[in-house]
Structures are given as structure tokens and as C-alpha cells.
């Protein structure tokens, strides 16, 4: 694959027809911002793929695949948010499936079938999103923000791959013939994400259109997030990328009960099937997500003796997602301010600006307001405070594994001080994985022989 900006993706008619026909049976989930007027949104008719309707169906399907890959569905397959939350200290395993218990323990096998499906879903979303742009260019070029949205969500797919997986993820493309991807390092994955966000912004220039601005802020925040992940040398650029994002900005996945794939999988896997429970001080190092009694991480245990699917683990459900239709934030203005706060701390630790930014959020981003924070006084405790604020503001939105890895990679923390460790409460010791492996199935790619490394 190329890692250059993808601004001109015009596709020949015959190639586009083959692409859309190949995805004729892909089920879509929900569009994030609009309902498309497609007669049957779950099926792309191969007889009319070379048309406006075909391009719009691909666009809707790509957005649906992104939601499915990140949020999960009605209990069949989890998404990146649930996997990364269980892998870290946001959630604990409250069920019996051994494949899910593997990533809870940070001891994942390459043959883990659950993680294979999760990886494929993310890659499928990325492929469809990147294919959407040339389809829209040819058959539905207006409004142009649709192409910007596709690029921005493709960038987010790369961000999840870079944050959650080992160095060396390959990104293959199946059209017009299979083009096996070459493994990219973690840094290269984030660089590719940045290029997608930059491409998105070339289509998101009409600042008088609220539909455009919503997607532009997604691209800005995504770029800032990728820059933050790439390294401390890019912290200033990360802050600059999100500087114009207002506090009330938000880009959600939206959900309905129309089909299982359209439901909020984070809600279903917690409240309904009770496979994951809100954690508290997991494995010694975990944050006190329940014990802090912080309104940013609400939880419910009704009845008072409720237990999970395993009939043993206390079941605490996240009140952040109380229904199958609850929207889920992929990017918002709070995250933008958190990026700025961390960049300020890194560039000028003696200045109070970083703390003022955190306290601005506590005063303005939640009702009732939270009490202001005090400066803890040392470099390490200030870093801990910024990362704790990120953990609570961004709880269960797919950020935590990337942040815990950054604590090791950028702030020189040890694995045994940031990941859950020791004896798991179900009686097995935690492993030492700090990221997810690329599944065994990818060994069919002749360019891939395994992760480049498993470092944070």
C-alpha cells in the first residue's frame, strides 16, 4: 500500500464495478450523521453499482463497518473499545469464553479466533473507507464532505491499529487484485493516519456548513491523536492540530435496534450479555474507576448482588452507555483540550497553563462542575495527573491502551507499574503482552512473517 496522501483516487468504471459487486452482501450498520435514502441499505445491488445509489450504498456500508469494527455488535463480536478496555484496567472479564480471557490476562495466542474476527473487522472497515473515496468521486461528488468523512474515518482505523496492535501491522488491499501489504512500524502507522486526516481536510473547507465542521473536527482531533502517539517531538504539532476545535465538538457513532450490527455493542456486552464489568484497581496498578465515585465513570449494579455471565464476578455496568441506541463519541472537544494540556505540560512544566486547561474542563465540560485540581509538584506526578484525567474523561472510548503504552514509550514507565499485574482475581497470573498481536491468519500474506516487535 502507499502511505502518501490520497487526494486523487479516481477509479476506472470496471474496477469500481468489481469492487462494489464484491461487497454486495456486506451488511451496513448506521450512518453517523444522516440516513441515506437507499431502498435496501443492507444490500448493494450488483446490477446498479456503477451509479450514484451504488456509491452512496458503499459510503453507508463503510461507515457501518467502521462502527462495527470499533464498537461491536449485539453480542456476537466485540470491537476495539471492548478489547482494549479489557486488555487494560477499564474493564474486567465477567464471562467464561477462554479467548476473551486471554486478552484480559495480556497473554494472547496468535490462534485466538475472537481476536482474528476483531482484527478483520477493523481492516474491512479501513478497506471500504478507502474504496469509498473514488466511488464518490465518480458517481456522487457532492457534497464533498462525504469524501472527507471517509478519509477521516480511514485515518481513525489506522490510529486504532497503531494504538492497539504490535509494530508490523500489514495493510493489504483486495482490488483490482490482492495487493499484500508490507508491515508498517508503529510510527509508520501513525504517519499514514496523519496523511489520511490531511487528505480529509482538503474536502472539509466550507466552515459555514455545520455538517462539514463536524467532520473537520473529527479530522483535526484524529490528527492530533496520531501526532501525540508518534512521539514527544510532535506534541506541539498535536496541540496545533486541535487548537481550533471547540469544547462542544463531537463526532459520534449512532445506533439503532434495527439490526444486531446497528446496536451499541459496548452497551450490549456489558448491560445485556454481561461479559465485561467496570473495573476498579485491577491488578494492583489499575485506576480506581469505581472507587473514585467520579461522575465521568458512572456504574450501576442492579440488583445489588448482580453477577456477570460467569455467575460469579460482580457485574457493574457503565452508565455512560445505558441503551442499545446510545451514541458513542469517537472524537470530541474534551479530547482536544486534553491533547493541549499534555503538550503544555511537556513544553513548559513550570507554567500553570497545563493545569489551567485541565481545570477548564472540570469547570465547563460536565455538570455539576468538578472541583479544581492542585499541582502535585513533580514531573512524574504531573504526568500521572494528566494521564489520569485522560483516563476518566475518555473512559471506554478506545483510548486507554494507547495511553498506557505511551506511559511506557514516552514517559519511561515500567510495564509492572502501568498494566494490571500479579495474580488475576480468577486465579491465573497476568501475562506480559503490552499490545495485541497480528493474528495467525495474516501469515497468508507473503510479506508478513510476524510482528516486527512487541514493544510498547
C-alpha positions in Angstrom: 0.0 0.0 0.0 1.0 3.6 -0.4 1.5 5.9 2.6 1.2 9.1 0.5 -1.8 11.4 0.8 -4.7 10.0 -1.2 -6.2 13.1 -2.8 -6.9 11.7 -6.3 -8.4 8.3 -6.2 -10.4 8.3 -9.4 -11.2 4.6 -10.2 -11.9 3.1 -13.6 -15.5 2.1 -14.1 -14.8 -1.6 -14.5 -12.7 -1.7 -11.3 -15.3 0.2 -9.3 -18.0 -2.3 -10.5 -16.0 -5.3 -9.4 -15.3 -3.6 -6.0 -18.9 -2.8 -5.3 -20.1 -6.2 -6.5 -17.6 -7.9 -4.3 -19.2 -6.1 -1.3 -22.7 -6.8 -2.4 -23.6 -8.8 0.7 -21.8 -6.6 3.3 -24.3 -5.5 6.0 -24.2 -1.9 6.9 -24.6 -0.5 10.4 -25.7 3.1 10.9 -24.5 6.3 9.3 -23.1 8.7 11.9 -24.8 11.8 10.8 -27.5 11.1 8.3 -29.9 8.5 7.0 -29.2 7.7 3.4 -32.2 7.2 1.1 -31.3 3.7 -0.1 -34.2 1.3 -0.8 -32.4 -1.6 0.9 -29.4 -0.3 2.8 -28.2 -3.8 3.8 -27.6 -4.9 0.2 -25.7 -3.3 -2.6 -27.3 -4.4 -5.9 -24.6 -5.6 -8.3 -26.8 -4.6 -11.2 -26.6 -0.9 -10.2 -23.2 -0.5 -8.7 -22.0 2.0 -11.3 -24.4 4.6 -10.1 -25.0 7.3 -7.5 -27.0 4.8 -5.5 -24.2 2.3 -5.6 -21.6 4.8 -4.4 -23.9 6.0 -1.6 -24.5 2.4 -0.5 -20.8 1.8 -0.3 -20.4 5.0 1.7 -23.1 4.0 4.1 -21.7 0.4 4.3 -18.2 1.7 5.0 -19.4 3.9 7.9 -21.3 0.9 9.2 -18.3 -1.3 9.1 -16.3 1.3 11.0 -18.9 1.3 13.8 -19.0 -2.5 13.9 -15.2 -2.7 14.0 -14.8 -0.2 16.8 -18.0 -0.5 18.9 -19.0 -4.1 18.2 -22.5 -5.5 17.7 -25.4 -7.1 19.6 -23.3 -9.6 21.5 -21.7 -11.6 18.6 -18.4 -9.8 18.1 -16.8 -7.1 20.3 -15.0 -4.1 18.8 -11.7 -2.3 19.5 -13.1 -0.4 22.5 -14.1 -3.5 24.5 -11.0 -5.5 23.6 -8.6 -2.6 24.6 -10.7 -1.8 27.7 -10.4 -5.4 28.9 -6.8 -5.6 28.0 -6.1 -2.6 30.2 -7.7 -1.6 33.5 -11.1 -0.2 32.3 -13.0 -3.5 32.3 -12.7 -6.9 33.9 -13.8 -10.2 32.3 -17.1 -11.4 33.8 -17.7 -14.3 31.5 -16.3 -17.7 30.5 -15.0 -17.6 27.0 -11.3 -18.5 27.0 -10.4 -16.4 24.0 -11.7 -13.3 25.8 -10.0 -14.2 29.0 -6.7 -14.4 27.0 -6.7 -10.7 26.2 -7.9 -9.9 29.7 -4.8 -11.6 31.0 -2.5 -10.0 28.4 -1.4 -13.5 27.3 -2.9 -13.7 23.8 -2.3 -16.5 21.3 -1.8 -15.9 17.6 -4.6 -18.5 17.1 -7.1 -16.6 19.1 -10.3 -16.8 17.0 -12.1 -13.9 18.7 -9.2 -11.5 18.1 -9.0 -12.7 14.5 -12.5 -11.5 13.9 -11.9 -8.2 15.7 -8.8 -7.6 13.6 -10.5 -8.5 10.3 -13.4 -6.1 11.1 -11.1 -3.2 11.6 -9.3 -4.0 8.4 -12.5 -4.5 6.5 -13.7 -1.0 7.6 -10.4 0.5 6.5 -10.5 -1.1 3.1 -14.1 0.0 2.5 -13.5 3.6 3.7 -10.5 4.0 1.4 -12.5 2.5 -1.5 -15.4 4.9 -0.8 -13.5 7.9 -1.9 -13.0 7.0 -5.6 -16.6 5.7 -5.8 -17.9 9.0 -4.5 -15.6 11.0 -6.8 -17.0 9.3 -9.9 -20.7 8.9 -9.0 -21.6 11.2 -6.1 -19.1 14.0 -5.9 -21.3 16.3 -4.0 -21.4 17.1 -1.1 -17.7 16.7 -1.0 -17.7 16.3 2.8 -18.6 12.7 2.3 -15.2 12.1 0.9 -13.6 14.0 3.8 -15.5 11.8 6.2 -14.4 8.6 4.6 -10.7 9.8 4.7 -11.1 10.8 8.4 -12.6 7.5 9.4 -9.9 5.6 7.5 -7.4 7.7 9.5 -9.1 6.6 12.7 -8.9 2.9 11.6 -5.1 3.4 11.3 -5.0 5.1 14.7 -6.7 2.1 16.4 -4.3 -0.3 14.6 -1.3 1.7 15.8 -2.5 2.1 19.4 -3.8 -1.5 20.0 -1.5 -3.8 17.9 2.1 -4.6 17.7 4.6 -2.9 15.4 4.4 -4.5 12.0 0.7 -4.5 11.0 0.3 -5.0 7.3 -2.5 -3.2 5.4 -3.5 -5.2 2.3 -5.9 -4.1 -0.4 -8.1 -6.6 -2.4 -8.8 -4.6 -5.6 -8.5 -5.0 -8.5 -6.3 -7.9 -7.4 -5.0 -8.7 -4.0 -2.1 -6.4 -3.1 -0.5 -7.8 0.0 0.6 -5.1 2.4 4.0 -4.6 3.8 4.2 -4.5 7.6 4.4 -0.9 8.9 6.1 0.1 12.1 4.0 1.7 14.8 5.4 5.1 13.9 4.6 4.5 10.2 1.1 3.5 11.0 0.5 6.9 12.7 2.2 8.7 9.9 -0.2 7.0 7.5 -3.1 8.0 9.7 -1.9 11.7 9.6 -1.8 11.5 5.8 -5.4 10.3 5.7 -6.5 13.2 8.1 -4.7 15.7 5.9 -6.4 14.3 2.8 -9.8 14.6 4.7 -9.2 18.2 5.4 -8.9 19.1 1.7 -12.6 18.2 1.3 -13.7 19.9 4.5 -13.2 23.6 3.8 -16.7 25.1 4.0 -16.7 26.4 7.5 -20.2 27.8 7.1 -21.6 24.3 6.8 -22.1 22.5 10.2 -22.0 19.1 8.5 -18.5 20.0 7.2 -17.3 21.4 10.5 -18.3 18.2 12.4 -16.2 16.1 10.1 -13.4 18.6 10.1 -13.2 18.5 13.8 -13.0 14.7 13.6 -10.0 15.0 11.3 -8.4 17.6 13.5 -8.7 15.6 16.6 -7.7 12.4 14.8 -4.5 14.1 13.5 -3.7 15.4 17.0 -4.2 12.0 18.5 -1.9 10.4 15.9 0.7 13.1 16.4 0.5 12.5 20.2 1.1 8.8 19.6 4.0 9.4 17.3 6.2 10.9 19.9 7.0 13.9 22.2 8.7 15.7 19.4 5.3 16.0 17.8 3.4 17.2 20.9 3.5 20.9 19.7 2.1 19.9 16.3 -0.6 17.8 18.1 -1.7 20.8 20.1 -1.7 23.0 16.9 -3.8 20.4 15.1 -6.6 20.6 17.6 -6.3 24.3 18.6 -9.4 25.4 16.6 -11.7 22.6 18.0 -14.4 24.0 20.3 -15.3 22.3 23.6 -18.7 21.3 22.3 -17.4 19.5 19.2 -18.4 15.8 19.0 -18.4 13.1 16.3 -20.4 10.0 17.4 -21.3 6.7 16.0 -25.0 6.4 16.2 -27.0 3.3 16.9 -30.4 1.8 16.4 -32.2 -1.5 17.2 -33.0 -2.2 13.5 -30.4 -5.0 13.4 -27.9 -6.5 15.7 -25.0 -4.9 13.8 -26.5 -1.4 14.4 -26.7 -1.6 18.2 -24.2 -0.1 20.6 -22.0 -3.2 21.3 -20.4 -1.7 24.4 -23.8 -1.5 26.0 -24.8 -5.0 24.9 -21.7 -6.7 26.0 -21.9 -5.0 29.5 -25.6 -4.4 30.4 -27.2 -7.2 28.4 -24.9 -10.2 27.9 -22.8 -9.2 30.9 -19.4 -10.2 29.5 -17.4 -7.2 30.8 -17.7 -5.3 34.0 -16.4 -1.8 35.1 -13.1 -2.4 36.8 -11.6 -1.0 40.0 -7.9 -1.1 40.8 -7.4 -4.1 38.6 -4.2 -6.0 39.1 -2.8 -3.5 41.6 -1.9 -0.8 39.1 -5.4 -0.2 37.7 -7.1 3.1 38.3 -9.9 3.3 40.8 -12.6 3.7 38.2 -15.4 2.7 40.7 -13.8 3.6 43.9 -13.2 7.3 42.9 -17.0 7.8 42.7 -16.3 10.1 39.7 -19.3 11.0 37.6 -17.3 10.6 34.5 -17.2 6.9 35.1 -20.7 6.1 36.4 -21.7 2.5 37.0 -24.7 0.5 38.1 -25.2 -2.8 39.9 -28.8 -3.6 39.8 -29.8 -5.8 41.6 -27.2 -5.3 44.3 -25.9 -8.8 44.1 -25.8 -8.9 40.2 -23.1 -11.1 38.7 -21.8 -11.5 35.2 -22.2 -14.2 32.6 -19.8 -16.4 34.6 -22.3 -16.3 37.5 -19.5 -15.2 39.9 -17.9 -11.9 39.0 -19.7 -8.8 40.4 -21.4 -7.1 37.4 -21.0 -3.3 37.3 -22.4 -1.7 34.1 -21.2 1.6 32.6 -23.9 4.2 32.9 -22.1 6.1 30.1 -23.9 3.7 27.6 -27.3 3.0 29.1 -29.0 1.7 26.0 -28.5 -0.1 22.7 -29.1 3.2 20.9 -26.7 5.4 23.0 -24.3 7.3 20.7 -20.6 6.7 21.3 -18.0 9.5 20.9 -15.2 8.8 18.5 -13.7 12.3 19.0 -14.8 15.3 20.9 -13.7 18.7 22.2 -12.7 17.4 25.6 -10.1 15.2 23.9 -8.8 18.2 22.0 -8.3 20.1 25.3 -6.6 17.1 26.9 -4.1 17.0 24.0 -3.4 20.6 24.5 -2.9 20.1 28.3 -0.4 17.3 27.8 1.5 19.3 25.2 1.7 22.3 27.5 3.0 20.1 30.4 5.7 18.7 28.2 6.8 22.0 26.7 6.5 24.2 29.8 6.1 22.1 33.0 6.8 25.1 35.3 3.9 27.1 33.7 0.4 26.6 35.2 -1.2 26.6 31.7 -1.4 22.8 31.5 -3.2 22.7 34.9 -5.4 25.6 33.9 -6.5 23.6 30.9 -7.4 20.6 32.9 -9.4 22.8 35.4 -11.1 24.5 32.5 -12.5 21.1 31.5 -13.5 20.3 35.1 -15.4 23.6 35.3 -17.0 23.6 31.9 -17.3 20.1 30.4 -19.5 18.4 33.0 -22.5 19.4 35.1 -22.2 19.8 38.0 -18.6 21.0 37.8 -15.8 19.0 39.3 -13.5 20.5 42.0 -10.3 22.1 40.6 -7.1 20.1 40.7 -3.9 21.2 42.6 -0.4 21.0 41.1 1.1 17.8 42.6 4.5 19.3 42.2 6.9 16.9 40.5 7.3 15.9 36.9 6.2 12.3 37.4 3.1 13.2 39.5 2.1 15.8 37.0 2.3 13.3 34.2 0.3 10.9 36.3 -2.4 13.5 36.8 -2.7 14.3 33.1 -3.0 10.7 32.2 -5.5 10.0 35.0 -7.6 12.9 33.7 -7.4 11.4 30.2 -8.5 8.0 31.6 -11.6 9.4 33.3 -12.7 11.8 30.6 -12.1 9.3 27.9 -13.2 6.2 29.7 -14.4 3.4 27.5 -13.9 5.3 24.2 -10.9 3.3 23.0 -8.0 5.5 24.2 -6.7 3.7 27.3 -4.4 1.1 25.7 -2.7 3.7 23.6 -2.2 5.9 26.7 -0.8 3.1 28.8 1.6 2.2 26.0 2.6 5.9 25.8 3.3 5.9 29.5 6.0 3.3 28.8 7.2 4.6 25.4 7.2 8.3 26.0 7.4 8.6 29.8 9.7 5.7 30.6 7.3 3.9 32.9 7.7 0.2 33.5 5.2 -2.4 32.5 4.7 -3.6 36.0 3.8 -0.1 37.1 1.2 0.7 34.5 -0.5 -2.5 33.4 -2.5 -4.9 35.6 -0.1 -7.4 37.0 0.3 -10.2 39.5 -2.5 -12.8 40.2 -5.8 -12.2 38.4 -8.8 -12.5 40.7 -9.9 -15.6 38.7 -6.7 -17.4 39.8 -4.3 -17.0 36.9 -1.3 -14.7 36.6 -1.3 -11.9 34.1 1.0 -12.2 31.1 3.4 -9.6 29.8 1.8 -8.5 26.5 1.7 -4.7 26.1 -0.2 -4.9 22.8 -2.3 -7.2 20.6 -0.5 -9.5 18.1 -1.4 -9.6 14.4 -3.5 -12.8 14.1 -2.1 -16.0 12.6 -4.3 -15.7 9.5 -2.2 -12.8 8.3 0.7 -15.3 7.7 -1.1 -16.0 4.4 0.4 -12.6 3.4 3.8 -13.5 1.9 5.1 -10.1 3.1 4.3 -10.8 6.7 6.2 -13.2 9.0 5.1 -11.9 12.3 5.2 -8.7 14.4 8.3 -6.7 14.0 8.4 -6.4 17.8 6.0 -6.4 20.7 7.4 -3.3 22.3 5.1 -0.6 23.6 
